[in-house]
Amino acid sequence: MFTRMFGKPKQETNALATLDKLNETLEMLEKKEKVLLKKAAAEVEKAKEFTRAKNKRAAIQCLKRKRLYEQQIEQLGNFQLRIHDQMIMLEGAKATTETVDALRTGAAAMKAMQKATNIDDVDKTMDEINEQTENMKLIQEALSTPIGSAADFDEDELEAELEELEGAELEEQLLQPATTAPVAPINLPAGRQQVRPAAQKTEEDELAALQAEMAL
């Protein structure tokens, strides 16, 4: 999107074209160097042949040509070194330019987003959220507040009444007589009277006495 908006920098296009040109020149120099190396090697072989043939003058001429080839080879090596150095510097500059361009694009995107959501809009939105939250709390408190007759009840009076009920219940439990398991009837022979157990007689006497005291 931003490439369509701002367009591709001309420096990047020029850098790519220059790198291509340098690569072509480097390949050409490497080819020339290989040719010269072959020629220098050939002159050495010729010099050996002339030496074996006792032709010293011809052998020296071959070594001279070999020296000239070697000078050209050394010169081509220097040219290649300079081109390599130029390519490294150009690639570094290209990387720097691309980095700056990326940072520029990011800054433009950030600026556009800040225009879409400025600080005033954020503050206004937060104020609205806080206001809505406070209104919701008020609504919930209003709904939970008792209305009608229930609103007039005194909580302290209700708690006091509840304590009185609990005290009366406890007192009633203390005054309630203990229950005893019913005694199964005993079948006695005719003419004999049923005798009440001593323990049961004592509990009934105590119950009667307690009831008499309560009546007073």
C-alpha positions, 0 to 999 in steps of 0.5 A, a space after each residue: 500500500 505504502 509503495 503505491 502511495 510513495 513510489 519506489 525510490 529512484 536510488 534503489 533502481 540506480 543501485 541495482 543497475 549499478 550492481 549489475 554493471 559491476 558484476 558484468 565487468 567483474 566477470 569480463 575481467 575474470 575471463 581476461 585473467 584466465 586467458 592471460 594465465 594460459 598465455 603466460 603458461 604457454 610462454 613458459 613452455 616455449 621458453 623451455 623448448 627453446 632452452 632445450 634447443 639451445 636457442 637462448 635468444 628465443 627463450 629470453 623473448 618468451 620470458 619477456 612476454 610472460 612478464 608482460 602477461 603477468 603484469 597485465 594479470 596483476 593489473 586485472 587483479 587490482 581492478 577486480 579488487 576495486 570492483 569488489 570493494 565498490 560492490 561491497 560499499 554499494 550493497 551497504 549503502 543500498 541496505 542503509 537506504 532500504 532501512 531508512 525507507 522502511 523506517 520512513 514508511 513505518 513512521 508514516 503508518 504510525 502518523 496515519 494511525 495517530 490521526 485516526 485515533 488521537 488522544 482526545 478521542 481516547 480520553 473521551 472514550 474512557 470518560 464515556 466508559 467510566 460514566 456508563 460503569 457508574 450509571 450501571 452501579 447506581 441502577 444496581 443499587 436502586 434495584 437492590 433497595 427495598 421499596 414499600 412497607 419493607 423499606 420502613 422496617 428497622 433492621 435493629 428491631 428485627 434482630 432484637 425480635 429474632 434474639 427474643 424468639 431464640 431465647 424463648 425457644 431455648 427456654 422451652 427446650 429446657 422446660 420440656 420434660 424428658 421422654 421415657 420409652 413406653 413400658 410393655 404391659 406384663 400379663 400377670 395371673 388372675 388374682 395378682 395385682 400389677 406392681 409399678 416399678 420403683 424407678 418409674 414411680 420415682 420419675 413420675 413423682 418428680 414430674 408431678 412435683 415439677 409441674 406443681 412448682 410451675 403452676 405456682 
